[in-house]
Amino acid sequence: MENQDESTCLLLQELRQILDGSQQEVQLYELISKFCQQTAGSFQRRKAFIPLLKQLQQLRGLAKPRCGFKHEKYPDVLHDTLIQVRDRLCTEFQPMLPTLRGSLTVWINEKLRLKYKVIELFSDQIRREISIDNLINTEQGGETFAEIVSDRTIDGTIRLSGIFRVIDEENRQQSQEFDRKLRDYFEQDPQGRLQNCHPKCRNNCNCQELIKRRFLKDPPDKWHEIAKDFNISHGTVTSHWQRKCEPLIREMTQNLGYARE
């Protein structure tokens, strides 16, 4: 028996706001909708998770070992994380990017900690398998593992920065750099385009303020909360977001060097 309570309705409404129109996004939304409308813990919900699971496993950007690295426990880590998705998706997921797939990927990597679990896998493997005096990056002159992780804590545990450098330093730096650049740009709004983009006679409900409350705040505010604070209808604020803010965000991220896959 389906059980679509108010929180489920609000979640699905929010997810509809960020669909990019692609077939993949629509299909993913429909699977989430069918899943969340089933009673929690029921056989129907578990059954509805099976096709959703297949889509989740195909999300581009889910944390995994970089090319050339393997770990026998990674499939188990991924499986356990996706089970958390099953148990927490309908009650805890909040979109933080302009697309459903992007928001879901970030939520799984960051909030459910898949990215950090992968790092922890390799921190254990590296301590077991790599001699502290082995040369790494020999094509660039070579450096020892001890040199790479020389910033150890007092008790000898390898710091996260050292593990990141071994596993995926380049991608991490690029991602963090772009994230900082994007956040700074949104907060400063140097050309005033975000602040000046608002519904008629509603200067406070501008795109910059909505970005702060939807993207830069953790956890993000829900649309009905924002509408209430601005004394504006839910439909007005979400329509403005879709028609004006999202295209502006896409343009700005592309100008800053973000290439969408």
N, C-alpha and C positions, 0 to 999 in steps of 0.2 A: 504494500500500500504506500502511495506517495505521501510525503509529508513536507510541504513547501512552506516553512515558517517565514516570519518577517525577515530574519537575518539572511536566510537563503535568497529571498526575493531581492534584498538590497545588494547582496554579493553579485548575483547574476545581472542585476541592472548595471552595476559598476563595470562588470566585465564586458557587457555589450557596448559600453562607451568607448572602449579602447581597441575594439576589433579593427584591424587594418583593411578588412574587406577581402582578404585572400581566402581561398578555399581551405587552406590549412588552419587558419585562425577560426573560421566559422565551424569547421569540423571539431576542432579542439573545444570550442565553447559549447557546442551541442553535447559532447561527451561529458563535460564538467556539469552542465545543466542537468542532464539525465541522472548522473551520479549523485549530485547533491540533493536532488528532489526525493531520493529514496530515504527511508528511515535509517538513521545511524545504527550501525551494527547488524542490520538485517541482511538476509540472504540476497535480497534484491540489490542492495547497495554493493555488496561484495561482487555480485555478478556484473553490475554496471561498471565496476572498476577494471575489469579485464580488458575491454577495448581501449579504455582511457590509459591504462598502463602501457599499452603498445605505443600510443602516441607520445607519452612522456619519455619513453626510452629513446625516441627519435629526436628529441629536442636538441638542436644545435647549441652548443655552448655549455652543456652540462659538464661539470668538472670531471676530468679523467686524467690518467697519466699522460704526459706529453709523449710525442713520438719518440720511440727508442727506449721507453721505460715501460715495464710491465710489473704487475703485482698480482699474485694468485688470489689475494683477498679482495681485490677491487670489485668483482661481481657481487660478493656478499655485502660489501659496503653500499653499493648502488641499490641492491635489493632492499636492504634495511631502510635506506633513506626514502625509497619510493613507497614503502609501507607507511612511513611517517606521513607522506603526502596523502595516502588513503585516509589516515586517521585525523589529519589536521586541516586538509584543504578547505573544507566547507565552513570551518569556524575561524580559521586564523589567516587565511590567504588574503593579502591586500595588494592590489596592483600598484607598482611603483614606476612603471615605464609606459610609454605610449602604445605598447602592443601587448597582447595577451601572452604570446610565446616568450617575449623578452622578460615580462614581469614574472612569469612562472619560473623561468630559468634562474633569474636572480634570487627569487625566494628560495628555491631548492638549494642553490649554491651557498647562499649567505645565511638565511634564517634557519634552514635545516642543516647547514654546516657541511654539505657534501664536499665543498672545496677544502675545508680544513681537515676533514677525515682523510682525504686523499693525501694531504701533506703529512698527516700523522702516520699513515701507512709507510711512506718513504723515509720518514725520520727513523722509524724502527729498522727498516731494511738497510739503510745506509750505515747505521751504527753497527749492524751485524756483519755486513758484507764488505765494506770499504775500509781498507787500512788507512789509518790517519796519515800515513806518509805516501800513499799512492798519488801519482800525478794525474790531474784532471785537466781537460782542455789543452792537451799536449800540442794540438795544431796551432795554438796561440802562445806557445812558449812553455806552457805547463805551470800548474800551481797545485799544491797539495790540498787534500781535503781539510787539513788542519788550518791552512791559510784561509780557505774559503769560510770556515766557520770559527775563525779566531775569536769572534765576539761571543764566547760562551758565557753562560751564567756562572755564578760562584760554585755551584754544586757540580759543574761539568756538563750540564744538559745543553744540547745544541739549541741555540736560539732559532726562532722562526725565520729570521732573515737569512740565515745560512741555508736552511732547507729550501726556502723559496729559490735561492740562487741556483742551487743544484737542479731543482725540478723545472722551474719555468720563469726564470728571472726576466727574460725579455718581455713575455706577455704580461707579467705582473706589472712591470714598470709602465708599459704602454697603457694598460687599463687604468692604473691608479693615476697616471698623469692626465689622461683624458677626463677621468671622473673629476679630478680637482679643477681642471680647466673649465669643464662644463658647469660645475657648481659655482665657481667664481663668476663666470659669465652671466649666469642666471641671476645671481645675487646682486651683481653690479649693474647689469642691464645698461651698458655704456651708451647705447643709442636711444634708450628710453622706449624701445619698441614694445617690450612686454608691459611696462607700466601704462602705456597709452592705448593698449588693446583691452577694451572693457565694454560691457553692455552700456547702452545709452543711459546717462545719468547715474551710472553705478561705478564711479571711479575706483572705489575700494575693491571691487570684484574684478581686478585686472589679472592678466596672465601671469605676471610675476608673483603676485600674491597666491594665486592658485598653484603655481609650481612649488612655491615654498611649502605650502600645506599638503601637497600631494606627492612631491618628489623628495624634497629636502628634509622633511620631518619624519621621524621614526618613533612610533609607527605613524603612517600618514593619516590625516583626517579623512573621514568619510564624507561623501558628497552631501548627505542630508545634514551633517553637522555644519559644513561650510555654508550651505544655503540658509540655515537657521541663523548663523552668526551675521551673515550679510543681509538678513531680512529680505531674501530673494527666493523665488520659487526654485525648486529642485530642477525642473525642466529648463529654466532659463540659464542657470549656471552650467549645467552639463552640456546644453546645446552650444553655449558660447565656447566651452572648452573644446568640443569636437570641431566646430566650424572655424574657429579663429586661433585658439591656442595651439592645438596639435599641429596644424600646418606650419605655424611659426616655429615651434620647437624643432620639427623635422628640418626646416630650412637652416636654423641656427646650428644644429648638430652637424649637418652636412658641411656647412661653411667652416666649422671648427675642425673638420677632418675626419668625421665619423662616416665610414662606408658601411651601409647596412648590407648584411649577407643576403 
